[in-house]
Amino acid sequence: MPAVERKHIDLTPLKKAGVPIFFIVGGPGSGKGTQCERIVAKYGLSHLSSGDLLRDEVKSGSPRGAQLTKIMEAGELVPLEVVLDLIKEAMLKEVAKGSKGFLIGVYP
């Protein structure tokens, strides 16, 4: 499996924001997305999906996206550390926009 380059991510702004983080866990078709939409509409939290973040990174054409494409085309699992990096980066972007908190949809 090709190694995916990782970078240091400064989480200070996220920690200072002190916003809540909720993980929504369930299998495919279990309604995670539907429930997240309802919670976002009611409470104004930011919804992040690990699958969406991976697809967006691949579509971006970045070097990391190219590495992810190779991993997924080989039928391998993307390393957890890389998925967490994508989530952290997205959270930092949302906090900069004033996010009230996060719903993170994941499939174990």
C-alpha positions as protocol buffer text, in pm:
chain_id: "A"
residue {
  index: 1
  type: MET
  ca { x: 0 y: 0 z: 0 }
}
residue {
  index: 2
  type: PRO
  ca { x: 142 y: 343 z: -89 }
}
residue {
  index: 3
  type: ALA
  ca { x: 216 y: 568 z: 206 }
}
residue {
  index: 4
  type: VAL
  ca { x: 5 y: 880 z: 227 }
}
residue {
  index: 5
  type: GLU
  ca { x: 193 y: 1195 z: 320 }
}
residue {
  index: 6
  type: ARG
  ca { x: 73 y: 1344 z: 647 }
}
residue {
  index: 7
  type: LYS
  ca { x: 117 y: 1698 z: 769 }
}
residue {
  index: 8
  type: HIS
  ca { x: 117 y: 1863 z: 1110 }
}
residue {
  index: 9
  type: ILE
  ca { x: -222 y: 2013 z: 1189 }
}
residue {
  index: 10
  type: ASP
  ca { x: -241 y: 2282 z: 1459 }
}
residue {
  index: 11
  type: LEU
  ca { x: -563 y: 2217 z: 1649 }
}
residue {
  index: 12
  type: THR
  ca { x: -531 y: 2522 z: 1876 }
}
residue {
  index: 13
  type: PRO
  ca { x: -819 y: 2714 z: 1710 }
}
residue {
  index: 14
  type: LEU
  ca { x: -1046 y: 2411 z: 1745 }
}
residue {
  index: 15
  type: LYS
  ca { x: -955 y: 2363 z: 2111 }
}
residue {
  index: 16
  type: LYS
  ca { x: -1008 y: 2734 z: 2184 }
}
residue {
  index: 17
  type: ALA
  ca { x: -1351 y: 2726 z: 2018 }
}
residue {
  index: 18
  type: GLY
  ca { x: -1465 y: 2466 z: 2272 }
}
residue {
  index: 19
  type: VAL
  ca { x: -1746 y: 2344 z: 2047 }
}
residue {
  index: 20
  type: PRO
  ca { x: -1913 y: 2004 z: 2095 }
}
residue {
  index: 21
  type: ILE
  ca { x: -1826 y: 1710 z: 1871 }
}
residue {
  index: 22
  type: PHE
  ca { x: -2074 y: 1425 z: 1820 }
}
residue {
  index: 23
  type: PHE
  ca { x: -1997 y: 1104 z: 1632 }
}
residue {
  index: 24
  type: ILE
  ca { x: -2294 y: 950 z: 1452 }
}
residue {
  index: 25
  type: VAL
  ca { x: -2219 y: 581 z: 1397 }
}
residue {
  index: 26
  type: GLY
  ca { x: -2409 y: 329 z: 1188 }
}
residue {
  index: 27
  type: GLY
  ca { x: -2392 y: 99 z: 892 }
}
residue {
  index: 28
  type: PRO
  ca { x: -2476 y: 189 z: 534 }
}
residue {
  index: 29
  type: GLY
  ca { x: -2844 y: 278 z: 496 }
}
residue {
  index: 30
  type: SER
  ca { x: -2901 y: 313 z: 871 }
}
residue {
  index: 31
  type: GLY
  ca { x: -3013 y: 675 z: 844 }
}
residue {
  index: 32
  type: LYS
  ca { x: -2702 y: 856 z: 967 }
}
residue {
  index: 33
  type: GLY
  ca { x: -2733 y: 1119 z: 695 }
}
residue {
  index: 34
  type: THR
  ca { x: -3104 y: 1173 z: 757 }
}
residue {
  index: 35
  type: GLN
  ca { x: -3058 y: 1216 z: 1130 }
}
residue {
  index: 36
  type: CYS
  ca { x: -2761 y: 1447 z: 1076 }
}
residue {
  index: 37
  type: GLU
  ca { x: -2967 y: 1666 z: 840 }
}
residue {
  index: 38
  type: ARG
  ca { x: -3238 y: 1701 z: 1106 }
}
residue {
  index: 39
  type: ILE
  ca { x: -2991 y: 1784 z: 1382 }
}
residue {
  index: 40
  type: VAL
  ca { x: -2808 y: 2036 z: 1160 }
}
residue {
  index: 41
  type: ALA
  ca { x: -3139 y: 2204 z: 1074 }
}
residue {
  index: 42
  type: LYS
  ca { x: -3246 y: 2225 z: 1438 }
}
residue {
  index: 43
  type: TYR
  ca { x: -2916 y: 2317 z: 1608 }
}
residue {
  index: 44
  type: GLY
  ca { x: -2698 y: 2465 z: 1333 }
}
residue {
  index: 45
  type: LEU
  ca { x: -2409 y: 2223 z: 1377 }
}
residue {
  index: 46
  type: SER
  ca { x: -2168 y: 2136 z: 1096 }
}
residue {
  index: 47
  type: HIS
  ca { x: -2204 y: 1786 z: 947 }
}
residue {
  index: 48
  type: LEU
  ca { x: -1888 y: 1611 z: 832 }
}
residue {
  index: 49
  type: SER
  ca { x: -1890 y: 1273 z: 660 }
}
residue {
  index: 50
  type: SER
  ca { x: -1566 y: 1079 z: 637 }
}
residue {
  index: 51
  type: GLY
  ca { x: -1677 y: 934 z: 302 }
}
residue {
  index: 52
  type: ASP
  ca { x: -1758 y: 1278 z: 160 }
}
residue {
  index: 53
  type: LEU
  ca { x: -1424 y: 1415 z: 280 }
}
residue {
  index: 54
  type: LEU
  ca { x: -1238 y: 1128 z: 112 }
}
residue {
  index: 55
  type: ARG
  ca { x: -1428 y: 1175 z: -215 }
}
residue {
  index: 56
  type: ASP
  ca { x: -1367 y: 1551 z: -207 }
}
residue {
  index: 57
  type: GLU
  ca { x: -994 y: 1501 z: -151 }
}
residue {
  index: 58
  type: VAL
  ca { x: -973 y: 1260 z: -446 }
}
residue {
  index: 59
  type: LYS
  ca { x: -1167 y: 1505 z: -667 }
}
residue {
  index: 60
  type: SER
  ca { x: -936 y: 1791 z: -565 }
}
residue {
  index: 61
  type: GLY
  ca { x: -652 y: 1645 z: -770 }
}
residue {
  index: 62
  type: SER
  ca { x: -407 y: 1696 z: -482 }
}
residue {
  index: 63
  type: PRO
  ca { x: -107 y: 1466 z: -435 }
}
residue {
  index: 64
  type: ARG
  ca { x: -280 y: 1321 z: -129 }
}
residue {
  index: 65
  type: GLY
  ca { x: -594 y: 1266 z: -338 }
}
residue {
  index: 66
  type: ALA
  ca { x: -389 y: 1075 z: -596 }
}
residue {
  index: 67
  type: GLN
  ca { x: -243 y: 857 z: -320 }
}
residue {
  index: 68
  type: LEU
  ca { x: -591 y: 791 z: -182 }
}
residue {
  index: 69
  type: THR
  ca { x: -713 y: 691 z: -527 }
}
residue {
  index: 70
  type: LYS
  ca { x: -438 y: 428 z: -551 }
}
residue {
  index: 71
  type: ILE
  ca { x: -524 y: 290 z: -208 }
}
residue {
  index: 72
  type: MET
  ca { x: -897 y: 269 z: -279 }
}
residue {
  index: 73
  type: GLU
  ca { x: -851 y: 125 z: -629 }
}
residue {
  index: 74
  type: ALA
  ca { x: -635 y: -148 z: -475 }
}
residue {
  index: 75
  type: GLY
  ca { x: -926 y: -233 z: -243 }
}
residue {
  index: 76
  type: GLU
  ca { x: -727 y: -127 z: 63 }
}
residue {
  index: 77
  type: LEU
  ca { x: -859 y: 66 z: 360 }
}
residue {
  index: 78
  type: VAL
  ca { x: -747 y: 426 z: 389 }
}
residue {
  index: 79
  type: PRO
  ca { x: -531 y: 455 z: 703 }
}
residue {
  index: 80
  type: LEU
  ca { x: -725 y: 588 z: 1001 }
}
residue {
  index: 81
  type: GLU
  ca { x: -466 y: 862 z: 1057 }
}
residue {
  index: 82
  type: VAL
  ca { x: -536 y: 1001 z: 710 }
}
residue {
  index: 83
  type: VAL
  ca { x: -913 y: 1000 z: 764 }
}
residue {
  index: 84
  type: LEU
  ca { x: -861 y: 1177 z: 1096 }
}
residue {
  index: 85
  type: ASP
  ca { x: -638 y: 1437 z: 926 }
}
residue {
  index: 86
  type: LEU
  ca { x: -915 y: 1510 z: 675 }
}
residue {
  index: 87
  type: ILE
  ca { x: -1170 y: 1547 z: 955 }
}
residue {
  index: 88
  type: LYS
  ca { x: -940 y: 1777 z: 1155 }
}
residue {
  index: 89
  type: GLU
  ca { x: -875 y: 1996 z: 852 }
}
residue {
  index: 90
  type: ALA
  ca { x: -1248 y: 2023 z: 778 }
}
residue {
  index: 91
  type: MET
  ca { x: -1325 y: 2105 z: 1141 }
}
residue {
  index: 92
  type: LEU
  ca { x: -1068 y: 2385 z: 1143 }
}
residue {
  index: 93
  type: LYS
  ca { x: -1224 y: 2535 z: 829 }
}
residue {
  index: 94
  type: GLU
  ca { x: -1572 y: 2521 z: 983 }
}
residue {
  index: 95
  type: VAL
  ca { x: -1458 y: 2669 z: 1316 }
}
residue {
  index: 96
  type: ALA
  ca { x: -1304 y: 2960 z: 1123 }
}
residue {
  index: 97
  type: LYS
  ca { x: -1653 y: 3017 z: 976 }
}
residue {
  index: 98
  type: GLY
  ca { x: -1812 y: 3018 z: 1322 }
}
residue {
  index: 99
  type: SER
  ca { x: -1937 y: 2660 z: 1354 }
}
residue {
  index: 100
  type: LYS
  ca { x: -2140 y: 2585 z: 1669 }
}
residue {
  index: 101
  type: GLY
  ca { x: -2025 y: 2223 z: 1681 }
}
residue {
  index: 102
  type: PHE
  ca { x: -1987 y: 1907 z: 1477 }
}
residue {
  index: 103
  type: LEU
  ca { x: -2171 y: 1593 z: 1377 }
}
residue {
  index: 104
  type: ILE
  ca { x: -1928 y: 1344 z: 1230 }
}
residue {
  index: 105
  type: GLY
  ca { x: -2091 y: 1060 z: 1040 }
}
residue {
  index: 106
  type: VAL
  ca { x: -1880 y: 746 z: 1037 }
}
residue {
  index: 107
  type: TYR
  ca { x: -1908 y: 383 z: 942 }
}
residue {
  index: 108
  type: PRO
  ca { x: -1698 y: 170 z: 1179 }
}
